[in-house]
Every structure is written in C-alpha cells, then in structure tokens.
Amino acid sequence: MSFREKSIWISLISTLLIFGDYFLNILFLGGVSEEIAQSAALGLFLRALVLIIIIEIVFQGMLAISNRKEAELGANERDKLFEYKANSLGYIILVIGVFVTLGRVVFLELNPEFFTQSNTFNIPLLTAHILLFSFIFSEVVRFSAQLYYYRSGH
C-alpha cells in the first residue's frame, strides 16, 4: 500500500469515527430543550473539530516520519488523476447538499408554520447540520473514491 493510500485511510477512518459519533449525538439532542441542545451541539462540534485536528496531525505525522522518502516525493500523475476524479464526485455530493439546504430554507420561508407544527426534525441548528453533513459526506465519498481508484487502478 502506497503512502498516499495510507494517508487517505487515516483521513477516512478518523472522519467516519469522529463525525459519525458527532452526528449520532446530535440526533439524540432532538428531545431536550432548545437552549440545552444548542449549547450541547456547540460543545459536540468543538470536540469533533479538536479531535479531527489532533488525530490528523498525529497520525499523518507518524505516517510521514515512517515513510520519509515517499512523503517528500509529492504526488505523481497517477495520484493527481485519482485525486481529480475523486474530487469531482465529492463536489457533486456537496452541491446536492447545498441545494437541499437551500430548498429547506426557501420551504420554511414560504411555510413558516410547518416547523411549529412538525416535531419530526427537532434537531438544534438543523440547517447548519445539514450543510455540515453534506460536507462530511462529500469528504467520505472523496476519500472512498480515491481508495477505489488506487485499488482498481483506474
């Protein structure tokens, strides 16, 4: 397995674990009061942000130290092609998430009573979480696509 592949695996696994935990905890905040849920959501977000930064720095650093020569080489044409193709897929997911979020905002502007009548998605800062989920999901798709291209050689 190449240095780049190992680096992508680190990013994919850390993203899935940290933000998977984050979004599961956010779903459980739907039943508590809005004030408590918002402060808990902020705390969960800050924890996830700090964790992802620390874990990426530590593990990517350890990988770079243990594979010093490969780390210094940089990306070759194959690496760049795989990255480009995976970025395209991740971008599509991100754009879909942005349009879903915009659709939700417009829908709620046109139907403000819908939110007060429906307790289905009583999640704090839901619009921000839809955007964040779109971003994280696009990153997971991007990492997964890169790994697929490395494994299949496409």
Contacts in CASP RR format, 6 or more apart in sequence:
PFRMAT RR
TARGET T0000
AUTHOR 0000-0000-0000
METHOD contacts of the structure
MODEL  1
MSFREKSIWISLISTLLIFGDYFLNILFLGGVSEEIAQSAALGLFLRALV
LIIIIEIVFQGMLAISNRKEAELGANERDKLFEYKANSLGYIILVIGVFV
TLGRVVFLELNPEFFTQSNTFNIPLLTAHILLFSFIFSEVVRFSAQLYYY
RSGH
1 9 0 8 1.000
2 70 0 8 1.000
2 150 0 8 1.000
3 63 0 8 1.000
3 67 0 8 1.000
3 70 0 8 1.000
3 71 0 8 1.000
4 75 0 8 1.000
4 79 0 8 1.000
4 150 0 8 1.000
5 147 0 8 1.000
5 150 0 8 1.000
6 63 0 8 1.000
6 67 0 8 1.000
7 60 0 8 1.000
7 63 0 8 1.000
8 143 0 8 1.000
8 146 0 8 1.000
8 147 0 8 1.000
8 150 0 8 1.000
9 147 0 8 1.000
10 56 0 8 1.000
10 59 0 8 1.000
10 60 0 8 1.000
10 63 0 8 1.000
11 56 0 8 1.000
11 60 0 8 1.000
11 139 0 8 1.000
11 143 0 8 1.000
12 140 0 8 1.000
12 143 0 8 1.000
12 144 0 8 1.000
12 147 0 8 1.000
14 52 0 8 1.000
14 55 0 8 1.000
14 56 0 8 1.000
14 59 0 8 1.000
15 52 0 8 1.000
15 136 0 8 1.000
15 139 0 8 1.000
15 140 0 8 1.000
15 143 0 8 1.000
16 140 0 8 1.000
18 48 0 8 1.000
18 51 0 8 1.000
18 52 0 8 1.000
18 55 0 8 1.000
19 48 0 8 1.000
19 52 0 8 1.000
19 136 0 8 1.000
21 48 0 8 1.000
22 44 0 8 1.000
22 45 0 8 1.000
22 47 0 8 1.000
22 48 0 8 1.000
23 129 0 8 1.000
23 133 0 8 1.000
23 136 0 8 1.000
25 40 0 8 1.000
25 44 0 8 1.000
26 41 0 8 1.000
26 44 0 8 1.000
26 123 0 8 1.000
26 124 0 8 1.000
26 129 0 8 1.000
27 123 0 8 1.000
29 37 0 8 1.000
29 40 0 8 1.000
29 41 0 8 1.000
29 123 0 8 1.000
29 124 0 8 1.000
30 37 0 8 1.000
30 122 0 8 1.000
30 123 0 8 1.000
30 124 0 8 1.000
31 37 0 8 1.000
31 122 0 8 1.000
32 40 0 8 1.000
34 124 0 8 1.000
37 123 0 8 1.000
37 124 0 8 1.000
38 124 0 8 1.000
38 125 0 8 1.000
40 124 0 8 1.000
41 124 0 8 1.000
41 125 0 8 1.000
41 129 0 8 1.000
45 132 0 8 1.000
63 71 0 8 1.000
64 71 0 8 1.000
75 83 0 8 1.000
81 149 0 8 1.000
82 146 0 8 1.000
82 149 0 8 1.000
82 150 0 8 1.000
83 146 0 8 1.000
85 145 0 8 1.000
85 149 0 8 1.000
85 154 0 8 1.000
86 141 0 8 1.000
86 142 0 8 1.000
86 143 0 8 1.000
86 145 0 8 1.000
86 146 0 8 1.000
86 149 0 8 1.000
87 142 0 8 1.000
89 141 0 8 1.000
89 142 0 8 1.000
89 145 0 8 1.000
90 138 0 8 1.000
90 139 0 8 1.000
90 141 0 8 1.000
90 142 0 8 1.000
90 145 0 8 1.000
91 138 0 8 1.000
93 134 0 8 1.000
93 137 0 8 1.000
93 138 0 8 1.000
93 141 0 8 1.000
94 134 0 8 1.000
94 135 0 8 1.000
94 138 0 8 1.000
96 134 0 8 1.000
97 130 0 8 1.000
97 131 0 8 1.000
97 134 0 8 1.000
98 131 0 8 1.000
98 134 0 8 1.000
100 130 0 8 1.000
100 134 0 8 1.000
101 127 0 8 1.000
101 130 0 8 1.000
101 131 0 8 1.000
101 134 0 8 1.000
104 126 0 8 1.000
104 127 0 8 1.000
104 130 0 8 1.000
105 127 0 8 1.000
107 114 0 8 1.000
108 114 0 8 1.000
108 115 0 8 1.000
123 129 0 8 1.000
148 154 0 8 1.000
END
